[in-house]
Amino acid sequence: MSDTDHFMSSKANTEHLLKSIEQHKRNEEEENSEIPPRLLVNLIEWLRNKGMSDEDIVDCLLHICTETQVLYS
């Protein structure tokens, strides 16, 4: 039995590989998901009702949709 065959025959390694593949699929689904348009409309209406300006609403949306968040010092 080769090293590769031995590695893949291990039950723990197989389970780990399957879990890694499943996590990768979930990550891809999250990256490819979109915010439902109605949710955005409701959010914008709610923020306007709270007195936020359109400029502040756009800034808020840009902030929450960025991949990397900048920490304020």
VMD Tcl script that draws the C-alpha trace (Angstrom):
set ca {
  {0.00 0.00 0.00}
  {1.41 3.38 -1.00}
  {1.61 6.33 1.38}
  {-1.27 8.03 -0.47}
  {-3.49 4.95 -0.20}
  {-2.67 4.64 3.48}
  {-3.43 8.32 4.10}
  {-6.80 8.18 2.33}
  {-7.76 4.91 4.03}
  {-7.65 6.50 7.44}
  {-11.22 7.12 8.61}
  {-10.26 10.26 10.55}
  {-8.50 11.76 7.54}
  {-11.46 10.97 5.28}
  {-13.88 12.60 7.71}
  {-11.62 15.63 8.00}
  {-11.44 15.92 4.22}
  {-15.25 15.72 3.91}
  {-15.69 18.39 6.60}
  {-13.20 20.65 4.83}
  {-15.03 20.25 1.52}
  {-18.39 21.01 3.19}
  {-16.98 24.12 4.89}
  {-15.54 25.29 1.57}
  {-18.98 24.88 -0.05}
  {-20.63 26.90 2.74}
  {-18.01 29.65 2.39}
  {-18.62 29.84 -1.37}
  {-22.38 30.00 -0.85}
  {-21.97 32.87 1.62}
  {-19.66 34.75 -0.73}
  {-22.08 34.35 -3.62}
  {-25.21 35.22 -1.69}
  {-26.88 38.57 -2.17}
  {-28.90 40.70 0.18}
  {-32.56 40.45 -0.82}
  {-33.70 43.76 -2.38}
  {-36.72 44.07 -0.06}
  {-34.42 43.84 2.97}
  {-32.41 46.81 1.69}
  {-35.58 48.82 1.03}
  {-36.84 48.12 4.57}
  {-33.47 49.07 6.03}
  {-33.29 52.34 4.10}
  {-36.87 53.26 5.08}
  {-36.13 52.50 8.73}
  {-32.93 54.58 8.72}
  {-34.76 57.50 7.07}
  {-37.48 57.29 9.72}
  {-34.73 57.53 12.35}
  {-33.60 60.80 10.79}
  {-30.50 59.64 8.94}
  {-29.58 61.56 5.79}
  {-29.26 59.79 2.45}
  {-25.51 60.42 2.57}
  {-25.25 58.76 6.00}
  {-27.33 55.81 4.79}
  {-25.03 55.29 1.80}
  {-21.98 55.54 4.08}
  {-23.57 52.97 6.41}
  {-24.27 50.54 3.56}
  {-20.77 50.92 2.17}
  {-19.32 50.30 5.61}
  {-21.26 47.11 6.32}
  {-20.65 45.72 2.82}
  {-16.86 46.07 2.81}
  {-14.81 42.89 3.10}
  {-12.29 44.28 5.54}
  {-13.42 46.42 8.41}
  {-11.15 49.22 9.52}
  {-10.89 49.47 13.28}
  {-11.17 52.96 14.66}
  {-8.37 53.98 16.97}
}
mol new
graphics top color blue
foreach p $ca { graphics top sphere $p radius 0.5 }
foreach p [lrange $ca 0 end-1] q [lrange $ca 1 end] { graphics top cylinder $p $q radius 0.2 }
display resetview
